[in-house]
């Protein structure tokens, strides 16, 4: 493990993902409740958290231990730190002390070394934490030709939404990007129903309009697939599939590199699920592009 890994311990959400297959039925209730109201549910007392989930207090203590904590208060301490981190703005992060990097004889060389370490660490940790069954479920939804797919992102994450939209649009029909002023998003909500899928991107300093749209779509029966960060957007409460990825680089700005790597993995999976259909569609698209313009 490199220096970047040592300074960024896994979040409780990541630990739950890693240990998902080892949890008992009662412990899974705790995991679902915590992920659904992250991180606040885990800041409740042992008795309150246990009562919320219909399990015993000793089960809560065993749950914390199974995630690798010496005690429930230790897990809560980690959660409180995450709560503070998820509220940081670029101004806050720019004032934080920088991690030491290998000397290269040039300030930009040091910056390059730092970013290489931070970004590759984010990608490795993020993808290794994803459960294959979770990825498979999301791919199946996006590849289902009977479902319309809607794609939405926030201020910065909209770039990922555009990337996802353009690729999915090449592979299948009935893909729609929710864009423009948020006052027009209600027109998209008019059409979203039980057979549809919403692929949404939302990272820290989570956007209320994106959250509201996703919640409304979920209430109308749509299956929500969420790309978020390690602290979890509130959209995780009602998402069918949640993909938390690492975004920190110990710089002013968060990184979308791990999100992009996971998105490209997801898109490749969609293509592999329906290879003949995707190939035929892309070949048809290429023929249309080569068609000469009509004479006036």
N, C-alpha and C positions, 0 to 999 in steps of 0.2 A: 504493500500500500504506500502511495507516495505522500508527500507533504500535504497536498491538497485534501486527500482523503482524511488525514488525521485531524485536520482543522474543521471538517464538516461531518460530524457524526450523523448517522441516519436519523431521520425524523421518526416519530412514533408511527406515523402512517406508513412509512417505508418498512419499518420493522413488522408491522401487521401484514403487509404484502409478502414479505419474506417468509413469515411463519404461518401463513394462511393454512397450509396443508396439515400443520401440526396442532391446530386448535381444536378443542372439543366443541360439541354443539353449544354448550353454555358460553364458552369463550368466544365463539363466533357471534353470539348475540351481543356481547360486549364490544367486539370489533366493529360490527355493523353500526351500533349506536354511536360509537366514538367517531367513526368515519362520517356518519350522517350529520353529526353536530360537532365538527372538528374546529378547534381543539377543546371547546368549552365543556363538553360532556366529561372529559377526563380530568377536569379541574374541580369536579364535584367531590364531595366526601365519598368514602368507600360505601357507606350505607346508602347514600342517595343514588350513586351510580348503579349499585346492585339492585336497588328497588326499581329504578328506571328500566332495567333490562330483565327483571324477573329472575334474578339469580341470587346466590348467596354471597355474603361478604368475603368468605374465603376464596370463592371463585374469582373475585376481582383481584385479590392478592396473587393468586396463582397466575392469572392473566398477565399481570405486570411482570412477574418472574419469568414467565415463558418468553416475554419480549426482551428479556435480558437485563431487567432492572433489579436492583437489590431490594427495593421497596416501592410501594405505591407513591409515596412522596417524591422519590427520585424520578419516577415517570412524570409526575406532575411538574417537577422542576424543568424537565425537558420540554414539556408542552408550553409552559409559561415563556420559555426562551423562544419557542417557535412563534408564539402569539406576537411577541415583540418584533421578531424578524419579518413577519408577513406584513407589518404596517410600515416598514422602512421605505422612505422615498429616495430618489437619486441623490438629493441634497444630504440626507442622513448618511448614505453609503459613502459619499465622497469624502466625508470627514472621518471615516473609520481608518485605523492604522492598516497599512498595506502589508501583506505577507512578504517575507523575504524571498528573493528569487536569485538564481545563480547569476553571478557577475558575468557580463559578456563584453565589457569595455565600451558599451554604448547604451544610452537609456532606452532607445527603441528596441535594441536587442534584448534587454531585460524584460521589456513589455511583451515582446513576442514569446519569450520563454515562459513567462507567467501565464499568458493566454493559452498556450499549447497545453500546459499542465492542467489548468482549470477546466478548459473545454473538454479535453479528452477524458478527464476524470468524471465530469458531469455525464458524458455520453455513456461511459462504461458502467457507472453506478446506476444510472437511470434504466438502461436497457436490461441490466442484470436483475433489477428489482421487479420487472414486469412478469406477471404470471402468464405462461403460454395460453392457458385456458381463457384468460381475460382478453388477450389479443385475438384469439380465435373467435370469441363471441362477437367482438366489434367488427372483425373482418366479415363474418357471416351476415351481419346486419347491413353493412355497406355494400356488399356484393349482391344482395337480394334484389332482383330486378322488379319485384312487385312493390317495393317500397320506394317512395320518393325520399331524397336526401337533401336536407337543408344544412348549410354551412355558415357559421357565424364566428366572428372574432372581435376582440376589443381594440383599443387604440393602437397598441403595438402588435398584438397577436393577430390582427386582421391580415397581416402579411402571410401568416401560416394558413389562414382560412382561404386566401386567394390561391395559394399554392395547392392546397387540398382540392379546392373546387376545380381548378383547371385540369388536374390529373384525373379526378373522378369523372369529370364531364367527357373526357376522352375515352374512358373505359365503359361508361354506361349512360343510359338516358335518365331523365327525371332527377337532375341534380340542380339545385337552386342556391345561389349565394344571397344571404340576407345582408344588404348593404345600403348605403345612403344614410340620410338622417334617420335617427331612431324613431322619429314620429311616423315614418313610413313602414316601420317593421310590423305594425299591426296588420298590414295588408298580407304579409307572409303568414302571420298567425291565423288568418282566416282559413287558410287551406291545410294547415297541419292537423293530422289526425292520427288514429291509432295504428295505422300501417306505416307511418313515416318515421324517419330517423333524423335527429339533429346532432351534427358534429360541431362541437363548440369549443373554443379556445379562450381560457380565462386565467390570467396569472396575477400575482400579488398586486395590491391596490385594486382589487377586483371591482369590475364595473357593475353598478347597480342595474343599468339598462340591460346588460347582457344576462345578468342573473335573473331579472324579471322575465325576460323573453324565454330563457331556458325553463324556468319554473312553469310558465304558462303553457309552453309546448308540452311539458311533461304532464301537466294536469289534463291536457287534451288527448293524452294517450301516446304521444310520441316517445320513442326510445332515445334517450340522451347519451351520447358518447362525449366524455369530457377529457380534454387535454389541459392539465393544470400544473402547478408547481408542487414542491414537496410539502407545502403548508396547506394545500387543498382549498380551492375556491368553494364558497358556499353551495355552488351547483352540485357538488358531490353528494348532497343530501338526497337528490332525486335523480341522479344519473344512473343509467344501467351499467355503464362501464366507465371506470375512472383510471386515467393514466397520469400519475404524478411524476414529474421529471425535475431534475436539478437545474436551476437557473443561475445560481450565484457564481461569481467569478472573483469576489473581493475587489471589485472595481465599482465605478459609479453606476454602470448599467448592468442589468441582468442579461443573460445570454439565452438565445433561442436555439442554440446548436443542438442540444439534446432533444428538444421538442421536434426539431426538423428531422433528426436521425430516426426517432421513433415514428414520426409521420411517414417517412419514406418506407420504413419497414411495414407499416400498416397498408400503404398503397401497393407495395409489392405483393402483400398477402391477398389483397382484393384481386389483383391481376392474375395470380396463380389459381384462385378459386374458380374463375371462369375464363380459362385461357383462350378457348376457341372463340367465345363471344367477344372478348376484348380484342383479339387479333383481327377478327372480321370488322369490328367497328373502326379500329384505327386504320385498316386498309381502305375502308370506305371513305374515311375522313381524308386520307392522303389523295385518293382519286378526285374527291371534290376540290381539294386545294390545287390540283394540277389542271383542273378544267379551265380552258381559256375563257375570258370574259365574253359575254354575249355582245354581238355587234349592235350598234345603235341604229 
